[in-house]
């Protein structure tokens, strides 16, 4: 038994997406690589699905993307992308809490490590969490960043409570659909916007009243849904919509910026004053350890009760990682409707 466990901790050949340089999506190529030996406080996971997030594309761009402002945060090359994913624990490194994780356990991850765009990954144990049996691996791949961000934005930054009026501006993406489900579970009344028929359908299915933000008059529809204004607005594209949000927010309301392009906008500061509006940034990486513990315990509970079921919008084979990076930023359908997920090839799952 000891020899078997020891082999599990050693370096091993795997298949992984690798970028040898920063640049366009085409730098992402599937090839055989060696997974390093497992370090203390790491978990080796056989990946069944990897979640694709916009932040992965920003890292891939290197100095041509948003990380040009913080180059020390860029990964070293060659690089395998991915923090989100789901799979089965194959081995535990030294010092990992066996009371929390076990070999053979179904898990999801939002951990740093060797990258989840692979057949296997070595991941920091602190970012690996149990996955309820009723949630598929493809669904689990969309929990780590999208669902955690949605919960953090609603509970810790937006401070919603039962009865809060919530508007999710851009609700058909991975974070937005998770936020709709979680806000409904928290007892809020929820309005969500989308720009395509599929997106609107997904928003309604998740439990919100839907408005089309590409139609004239959608602001009037939002105001009709919350005549006194919204208590909390989750904003996915603040560079385009912050001025609009200031028209929709209610007295003492909170506008939580989940996403934005890096560009200047013109806002009249006096518009915040009469309603005493708070504009708050949301960055999951700034959550405290106590907040992260609450987030993931709450997500597990919500998934176990089926109050939260992550929405998979598109599944692609792992070798199509380049296409996944295009789709997560500019969906060919014309609008996002859930998570983009990569599935390792069948031969990796033997």
N, C-alpha and C positions, 0 to 999 in steps of 0.2 A: 504493500500500500504506500509506504514511504517513497519508494522509487517512482511509483505512478504519479504521486503528488509532486515530487521533485521535477519530473519531466514537464508537468503542467506549468511550472514556474520558469522554465528555461525559455531561451529565444526559440522562435519557431517561424517557418515560412508561411506567409499569408498572401492574400490578394488585397490590394488597396489602391485607391485613387491617389496619385502623387502629382504635385506641381513642382517642377524643377526651377520654375521662374514665376514671377508675378506677371499678371496680364489678363488677356481675354479668356473667356470660358474654356477655350481650346487647350489651355495649358494643363487642364485636368485630364490625366491619362491613367487607365487601369493597368497595373503591372504587378508582378510578384515582388514582394519585399520581405525583409526579415523583421519580425516583431521582436523587440528587445526582451530580455529577461524581465520578469515582473519585479518591481521594486517594493520596498515596504510601503504600506498604506495605499497600495494599488489593487485593483480588481481586474482580472482578465475576463472580458465579456465576448462571447460568440455573438456577433452582431446579426440580427435578423432584419433590421431596418434602420436607416439613418435619416434623421430629419434635416432638411435643407432650409436655412434661414438667410434673410438678407445680409446679416452680419458676416456670413461665410463669404459672400460675394465681395464685400468691402475689403476683407482681408486678402482675397485673391488678387485684387487690384493693386495691392502694395502701395507705392508712393503716388500712384495715379488716382487713388481713392481717398475716402475720408480719413484713413489712418495716416495720411501724410502729415497730419498735425501732431500725431503721437507715434512716430516711427518705432519707438522702443517697444510698442505693443505688437508689432508685426511678427509673425512666426519666422523661425529660421528655415531656410530651404535646404534640401527638399522637404515638402510639407504635405501632410495628409489632412484635409479639412474635416470639420465636424466635431461638435460637442454634444449634439442631440442624437439620441438613438435608443433602440430597445433590443434586448436579446436575453441570453441566458448566461449566468455566471459560470465560468469554467474553472477559475482558480482564484484564491485569495492570497495576497501577499502578506508578509509578516506584519503584525500589529493591526490588522483589520479586525473590527469588532464582529466576531462570529455570532453574536446575539442579534445583529441587525441584518447581516448578509450571509448567504450560504451557497455552496456549490450546487448548481442545478436550479437556482432561484431565477424566476422571471423578473427582469429589472428594466427600468428606463434610466437614462443618464442625461445630465447636462454638465458633464465633467470635462476638465482639461485632461490631456493625456496624448496618446499616439494618434487620435483622430478616428471618428466613427464611420467615415466613408471607407469601410474596409470589412473584410470577413471576420476579423477579430480586432480587439483593441485593449490596450492596457490603460485603465482610467483611474483617476483619483477616487478613492472610496467615498470621500465626503460628498461627491456629486453623483453617486449611484444610489437609486431608490427602488424599493419594491414596486412591482407593477401588478395591479389587481388582475385576477384570472379572467374577468369579463372584458378586459381591454386587450385588443390584438397588438401584436408587435408593431404593425404599421401605425396604428393609433398611438401607441406608446412612444413612437419616435417623435411625435409632435407635442409631447408634454413639457420637456425640460425647459426650453426657452419660451415658446408661445404661451402655454398655460400658466407657467410661473409668472411671466410678465403680466398677463391679464389679471391674475389674482393680486399681485403686488400693486398694480396700478389701481385696482378697485379698493382693496382693503387698506393698504398701508399708505398710499399716496392720495387716493381719492376719499378715503375714510367714509365709504358708503355705509348705510345702515338700512334696515327694513323700511320700505316706503320711499327710499331715495329715488328721484327721477334721474335716469341715466341716459345719455346720448352717446352712442359709439359711432364716431365719424370715420367711416371706413370699417364696417363690421364684417365684411365677407372674407377677410384674410384669416390666417391662422390665429393671430392674437385676438382679432375681433370676434370670431365665432366662439372662441373659448370665453371671452369676456361676456358675451351675451348669456351663455349658459350659466356662468358663475354668478353674474348679477341677478339673474332670475332666481337662482338658488339662494341668494342672500335676501330675497324678498323685495327686490327693486322693480320698478316699472321701467322697461327698456325700449328705446327706439334705436334702430341701427340703420346706417345708410350703406348702399351699394350702388354699383353702376351698370350691372348687367342683369339679365333675367335670371341666370343661374345664381348669381350672387344674392339677389333679392330673395329667391326661393330658399337659399341656404340660411339667410338671416331669419326668415320667418320660421323655418324648421327648427332653428336653434332656440326660438322662443321670444323674438322681439317683433315689435311693429316695424315694418321696413319702409324706407323712403329712398327714392332714386336720386342720388346727388348729381346726376347728369341731366336731370329734367329741370326746366324752369319752374319756379314755384315750390321747390322742395323746402325752402326755408319756411314758407307759410305752413306747409304740412308739419314741419317740426314744431313750429310755434303752436299749432292747433293741438298737437299731442301733449304739450306742456305749456299751457298759457302763462304760467308764472315763471317759466324758464326752468332749465335743468339744474339739478343740484351738482351733478358731476358730468363732465364731458371727457371721454377718452379720445384723443386726437392722434390719428395715424399719419397725417401729412400736414404738420403745422405750418410749413412754409407756404402752403396754398390756402389753408382754412382757418388760421387763428383769428383773423379779423371777423370771419363769419361766426366762429364760436362765441365771440364776445357779444354778438347779437342774440345768441340763443341761451346763454348761461343766466341762471337766476340769481337772486340776492344771496350774497355770501357763498356763491358757487365756486367750484374748483374745476379748472381746465387742466387736465393731465396730459402732457405731451409724451406720447409713446414713440412717435416717429416724426422725422422731418429731414428734408434735404439741408445740406450745409450752405445756407444762403441768407442774406439779409432781407428783411421785410419791413414794411412801413406800418407801424401801429401807433395810434394816438393813445398815450398813457392815460389820459383823462377818462377814456372809456372804461377803465377798470375801477375808477373811484366811486361813482354813485352806488354801484352794486357791491362794492368791496370784494372784487373778484380776485381769487388766487390763481396764478398760472404756475403749475408745478411740473418740473421735469420728472421723467420716469426712466431709471436706468437700473436694471436688475443687478448689475455688477456692484452697485452701491448699497444693496440690501445688507443689513447686519446679519450675523449668524443666527440671532434669535428670530429675525424676520424670515430667513430662509427655512428655519425649522418649522415655523408656523405655516409657511407657504406649502411645503411639500407634504406635511401631515394633512393639511386641509385638502390638497389636490387628491391624495390617496383616498381620503374619506369620500370626496365628491365623486370620484371615479367608481369607487366600490358601490355607491348608491345609484350609480348611473345618472347622477345629476350633471356630471361632466363626461362627455364622450367626445374625445378629440376628433375633428373632422379631417379626413384624408381627401384632398382635392385631386391629387395626381400621384400615381406610383410609376416609377421608372426603374429599369435595371441599373445596377451600380455603374456599369460602364458608360451610361448616359449622364454622368454627373455634369458635364458641360451644358447639356440641354436643360437639366434641372436648375442650373444657375441662371439661365435665361428665363425660364418659366417663373421662378420665384420673384423676379423683378419686373417682368413684362409678360404676363400670361397670354398665351396664344388665343385663349378664349375671350380675351378682352377685359377680363377682371378676375381677381383672385376668388377662390371659394374653398379655403381650407389649406391644409399642409401639403407641401411637396415632399415626397418620401422616396428614398433610394433603397432598392432591395438587392442584397448580394446575390451573385449568380448561384445556381443550384449546386454547382460543384464545390462551392465554399461551405455548403451546409451539411456536408457528409460527416 
